[in-house]
């Protein structure tokens, strides 16, 4: 990964505006997290931390966790937690898409909604809940592992 300290990436200004609109402070670590997650593929926290370190230097793992929680809480990142896997993050938010997960290597791939608009699937009974999202995980073996 490139070190962006010498010349800011064009996205940095847009990300700064995104953070401000969400009511979050603009910090080098948050900008680096957004860039790292955007350029990655359903990254776990350790991988995000390494990407942030390469971009801005010393940032604690706890600071990355705290920032990820803040970004997720404001809807700027989506956190997915496939069974048996650490939490992973992506910038694709707001469209209620689903995921394919490889049982062998753990690769995660986005897949568009099964049908229709959010929540894509309707439960047999909503038990009085106002359902606004369905989280579907398809499990199988990816092409590389087959």
N, C-alpha and C positions, 0 to 999 in steps of 0.2 A: 504494500500500500504506500501511497505517496504521503510525504509529510507536507501538510498544507499550511504550515506556519509562515513560510516565506511568501506565498501568493494565495489569497483566499480563492476557493472554488466558487464559481458563479452561483451555486445553490446556497451558499452560506447566507447571503442577504435574504433570500426567500425563506430559509429556515429560521433566521432571526425574526422575521415578520410573523411567521407561523407560531413561534414560541410566545412572542408578545401578545398576539391575538388570543392565545390560550391562557394568558395571565401568568406565564412563566418567565423567570429571568433568563436572559440570553447569556449563556456561559460557553466557553470554549469546549468544555466537556460535553454539554448537551448538543452543541452543533456537531461535534465529532461523533457522538452516538447516532444522531439522525443520519449522517453521511455513511457511517459504517453499516448500519442496519439497511439503509437504502441500497447499498452496493452489494450486500450479502444475500444469503438465501436461507431465511429462517434460522438466524444465528442464535446460539446460546450465549449466556452472559459471559462466560470465559472468553469466547471468541470476540465478542463485542469489546470487552475490556482490552484485549490485545490490539484491536483496531484503533481504539481510542488512544492507547499508549503510543502507537506509531504516529498518530496524527498530532497529539498535543503534549506528549511527554508524560510526566508522572501524574496519574490520577488513581486514587484508591479504588479497589474493587467495590467497597461499600458505597462510594460516591456514584459508581456506575449503577449499582443496584438501586440506589435512591433516585437517580435520574430516570432510570427505566420505569420505575413505579410512577413517578410524576408524569412522564410522557404517556404512559399507558392510561393513567387516571384521567388525563385530559383528552384522550382519544387520538393522540398523534401516532401512537404505535399500537399494534395488536400483539397480545401475548397468547401463545397457544401452548398447551401442555399435553402433548401426546403421552399416553400411558407408558411408564417405564423410561421416560426421557426427561431431561431437564427442560425448563421453560425455554421457549424460543420466541423471537421477536421479528416482526415484519412491519413495513410501512404501509402495506395495503390495508386500509381501514375503511369502514363505512359501507361495504358492499355485501357483507354476510356470505363471503365465499367459504368454501370448505377445503379440506386437505386430504391428500393421499400420503400415507406413511409406509416406507419399506420396512418390513419386519426384519430384514437382514442387516442393512447398513444404517437405517434410521433416517434416510433421506426424506425430506418433506417437500411436496409439490402442491401448489395451489390448483384447485379445481373450482370452476364456477358453480353457482347455486344449482341444486338438483333441478328445480323448476320454479318459475315465477319470481316474485319479489320477496323481500325479507318478511317473515322468517323462513321462507323456502319450503318448510315442512310444517304441517299442522298436527299437533298432538291429538290423540283420540279424545282426551279430556284435558282442558286447560286448568282445572281445579281453581278457577277464579283468577288466575294470573293473567296479566296483559303480556302476552308473549311477543317479543320484538326481535328475537334472534334464535337461530338454530345452529348448533355447533356439531357438525358431522365430520367424523374422521373415518376415511376408508383405509383399510389395512391390506397390504399385499406385498408383492416382491417387485421392485423396480426393474426396468429393462437392463441396467448394468449388472444387477445381481442374478438375473435369470440365466 
